[in-house]
Amino acid sequence: MGTVLVAAHDPSLREAVSAALSARGHEPVGAADAAAARRALLSLRPDALVLSTDLGLLELTDLLSLLEDEEPQVPVLFLATLEERWTPGAVPRRPGLDEVLVRPCAAHQVAHSLSRLLQKAEGDFLQMGGAHLHRPSRELRGAHGAVTLTATEAQLLEYLARRRGRAVPLAELLEQVWGFPPGEGPAGTVRAHIRNLRIKLRLASGSEVRVRTLHRHGYLLE
């Protein structure tokens, strides 16, 4: 999934966001101040950054300047107060690349917003070996043809594809794709969507891309 630099003075915010990102398959690296964030940015070359405005505007501006010099296409998700969100110049975001999320907010909202930001940065296509998904149209195309996925099927496929090679538990899908609280949600909903997704994958790619059920472990995209 990639490395995400999470920089915030508030340790509870930093730890909660890191845990939520880990649950989605990312590799979060925490930084308690701007100096630590600079070192991590230079040594790790992260795929995305989550920066809290509690680091300070000058520090954030310096970090963005360094990012522009080193990795100009890496997106940033800023966590800002409501006042900062609507005050011109309070958040040094780059239009069209970075996004702002108002804090306080739930850690899973941060993880969800970052996933969308990364998808936007990656472009319109999700590649999966013998097939690819065109995100805007939700068209799944492979050697055998093309089919259109529903919005939920596309989200489910994207989630599995980002964890390709790992079995994803049913409970995790209910929480991360459907948004149910941990331990809640109807298992039949996941099974029905997996069944429909398998049919469409077979129509588009034959046996090139498929979803396996691993008993007591979850679903694995191959």
N, C-alpha and C positions, 0 to 999 in steps of 0.2 A: 504494500500500500504506500510506503514511503515514509520519510522522516519529517516530523512536524516540530518546529521550534515553538515552545509555549513560554512566553515571557510575561511575568506579572510579579509585582511586589507581594501581592496577597497570596500567601502559601496555600490557603484553602481553595482559592480560585484556581491556582496553578495545578494543584493535585487533582481536583475534581475534573477539570478539563482534560488532563492527561489520562485519567482513568477512562473517561468516555471515549477518547480517541483510541486508546488501546483496545477497547471493546469492539471498535469498528475496524481493527486490523492495522491501524497506523502505529508508528514508532515515535512516541512523543519524547522530546528532550526538554526538560525544564530549565528556565533561567530566572533567577530572582531579581536581577537588575540589568541595566542596559549593557554594562561591561561584560557580564557573563553571556548575554545575548550576542554581542559582537564576536566574542571568541567562538561561540557555537556556530554562528553563521559562517565564519571563515573556515572552521575545521570540518563541519559536517555537511555543508552544502545542502540544506534541507529542501524538501519539495514544496513546503508551505510554511507560513508563520502565523501564529496567533499572538497578537500583541495587545496587552491591556494598557489603557491610557494612564493607569496609575504609575507607569514608568516615568511620565513627564513628557511634555510636548517637545522640548529640546532634544531629549534622549531619543524619542521616537523619530524625530526628523533626521537625526544623525544616523540611526539605524536604516532608515529608508534610503538615505544617500549612499550608504555602504552597499545596500542591497542593489541599488541601481547600477553601481559600479561592478559588482560581482555577479549577480544573478538577476538581471532586470525583468525576466519573465516569471519569477516566482511570486505567487499571489500572497496577499496578507489579509487576514481577518482581524479587524480591530474590535476590541471590546471597550465600548465607551459609555459614559453616562448619557442620559437623555439630553441633558443640556449641551454636552459636547457634540452629540450627534448632529444637532441643528445649529451649532455655532460655527460660522465660516472660519476655516483655518485651525480649528481646535483638533482636528484629526487629519494627519498628513497623508490621506489616501490618494491613490492614483486612479483617476476615473477610468472605468472600463476594465480594471484589473483587480482592485481591492474592494472589500466590502466592510461595512460597519454593522455590528450587532450591539444592541443596547444592553448594558448590564445594570443591575443584576439579572442574570438569566440562568436557566437550567443548563447543566453541563451537556446534556444530550442535544440541546438546541445548538450549542456551539459546534458539536461534532457533525450535526446534520448540515448546518450552514457551511462548514468547511468542506464537506463532501460535495455540496453543490458548487462551491467556488472552484474546487479542483476539477470537477467535470467541465465547467465553463473554460478553465484554462487549458484543458486537454483538447478541446474542440468538439466537433459534432459527432465523431465516430468512436465507438467502443469496439476494439478489435478482440476477437476470441478465436484465433486460429482459423478454423474453417468457416467462420461466419463473422459478420459485423453488424452492430446495431447503430442505425442513424438516429441519434437522440431526438432531434426536433420532430421528426415524423414518426418515430418509434417503429421504423421499418427494420425488420431483421432479414438480412440477405445472406445467402450462402450459395454453394455450388448447385443446389437443387431448386433454387427459386427464392422468392421473397414473401414474407407475411408481415402483417401489422400486429404489434402487441398492444394490449391495453396499457394504460398508464401504470397500473399496479404490476403487471407482468414485466414491464420495462424496468421498474424500480427493483423488482425481485431479481431479475437477470443481472442487472448492474451490481447489486449487492453480492450475489454469488460469484460474479466474474472478478470482482475486486479481491475475492478470497479464494481464487482458483487454486485447487490443490489442498484445500482445508475443508473438512466437514463442518457445516454451519448448523448448529442445533435449531430445532423448530422454535424453541422459546426465544432464541435470539432474533429470528426472522420476525416473529410477532412483535417484538419490542422495537426493532430497528427499522423495519419496512412498513409495518402497519401502525406503529406508534402506541401499542398497548403498554400499560405499566408492566414491570417485571413480574413474570409468573402468571400473567393474565392473557386472555384472548382465546378464541376458538381454534383448536388445532386443525379442524376440518377446513378452515379458510386457507391455511397454508397448503394443505394437501391438494385441495381443488386447484389452486393456482399453479402448483408444481405440475400437476397432471396436464393442465392446459399448456403450460410452458414447454413441457416435453413434446407434446404434439407439434407445436409450432417450430421447435428446434429441429425436429425430425423432418418436417416439411421443407425447411430452409436449407439444412446442412446434411441431411441423411444421418449418418452416425458420427459425423465429425465433431459435433459439440453435443454433449448430453448431460443430464443431471442424474446422478446415482443416489439411491437411498442407502445410507450406511446405518444398519440397525443400532439404535441407542446412541448414535453419534450425530446424525443429521443428514444434510444434503450436500453433495459434492459435485461441483461443476467440472467436467472433464473436457 
